Amino acid sequence: NAGVTQTPKFQVLKTGQSMTLQCAQDMNHEYMSWYRQDPGMGLRLIHYSVGAGITDQGEVPNGYNVSRSTTEDFPLRLLSAAPSQTSVYFCASSYQAGGERTDTQYFGPGTRLTVL
Amino acid sequence: GDSVTQMEGPVTLSEEAFLTINCTYTATGYPSLFWYVQYPGEGLQLLLKATKADDKGSNKGFEATYRKETTSFHLEKGSVQVSDSAVYFCALSGGSYIPTFGRGTSLIVHP
């Protein structure tokens, strides 16, 4: 299993550009999520999905869109990049442990994004 | 709502020293508790977990015990190595799809 993969690993954008961060998992996990990590801020949830066709907003969704057309893929779209979106982005997947509880989160290696 | 509080870092130790990183939580019901580790330039990975009260999770010499009476899940290691230098995150998974993470504690181990 490749686990959770993310592309690209590094990206530099200019203000106003758009791009898509790719995330894929091969573990047949129902639950997928996107986080951003900034110094001193820990992890902040951007969007999450509990299954194909179902997405919801997290703590900091503004400026980002997601879709989940398949179980495997969960791309994150930056609509119009801003310097405040300079961050490290992590995708994670998990299976449900029962009810709405999720079990171990499996993280990708991250995408380091700089917006100039 | 659910919350996780862990000690602020950085924690700086000499090699072979004893490590404790405190973690306390607030949650309704009976959450599962986790410690994740993030090595420089990498994503988070599971270090250990415990799913019910009094369970002890252990891995790579690290241990943590699920203490419901004190709502704690402190991470310990008897003798740290330089290779343990990383950021450690305490987390819980309760009654929703969204796990709750602490803000992370940076550990620096000097030779």
HADDOCK unambig.tbl for C-alpha pairs under 7 A between the chains (distance, minus, plus):
assign (segid A and resid 41 and name CA) (segid B and resid 103 and name CA) 6.47 0.50 0.50
assign (segid A and resid 42 and name CA) (segid B and resid 103 and name CA) 4.23 0.50 0.50
assign (segid A and resid 42 and name CA) (segid B and resid 104 and name CA) 6.07 0.50 0.50
assign (segid A and resid 43 and name CA) (segid B and resid 103 and name CA) 6.87 0.50 0.50
assign (segid A and resid 100 and name CA) (segid B and resid 95 and name CA) 5.81 0.50 0.50
assign (segid A and resid 100 and name CA) (segid B and resid 96 and name CA) 4.93 0.50 0.50
assign (segid A and resid 100 and name CA) (segid B and resid 97 and name CA) 5.23 0.50 0.50
assign (segid A and resid 101 and name CA) (segid B and resid 93 and name CA) 6.12 0.50 0.50
assign (segid A and resid 101 and name CA) (segid B and resid 94 and name CA) 5.75 0.50 0.50
assign (segid A and resid 101 and name CA) (segid B and resid 95 and name CA) 5.31 0.50 0.50
assign (segid A and resid 101 and name CA) (segid B and resid 96 and name CA) 5.38 0.50 0.50
assign (segid A and resid 101 and name CA) (segid B and resid 97 and name CA) 5.50 0.50 0.50
assign (segid A and resid 102 and name CA) (segid B and resid 93 and name CA) 6.18 0.50 0.50
assign (segid A and resid 102 and name CA) (segid B and resid 97 and name CA) 5.79 0.50 0.50
assign (segid A and resid 103 and name CA) (segid B and resid 93 and name CA) 6.93 0.50 0.50
assign (segid A and resid 106 and name CA) (segid B and resid 45 and name CA) 6.64 0.50 0.50
assign (segid A and resid 107 and name CA) (segid B and resid 43 and name CA) 5.72 0.50 0.50
assign (segid A and resid 107 and name CA) (segid B and resid 44 and name CA) 5.75 0.50 0.50
assign (segid A and resid 107 and name CA) (segid B and resid 45 and name CA) 6.56 0.50 0.50
assign (segid A and resid 108 and name CA) (segid B and resid 43 and name CA) 5.75 0.50 0.50
assign (segid A and resid 109 and name CA) (segid B and resid 42 and name CA) 5.23 0.50 0.50
assign (segid A and resid 109 and name CA) (segid B and resid 43 and name CA) 4.50 0.50 0.50
assign (segid A and resid 110 and name CA) (segid B and resid 42 and name CA) 6.93 0.50 0.50
assign (segid A and resid 110 and name CA) (segid B and resid 43 and name CA) 5.97 0.50 0.50
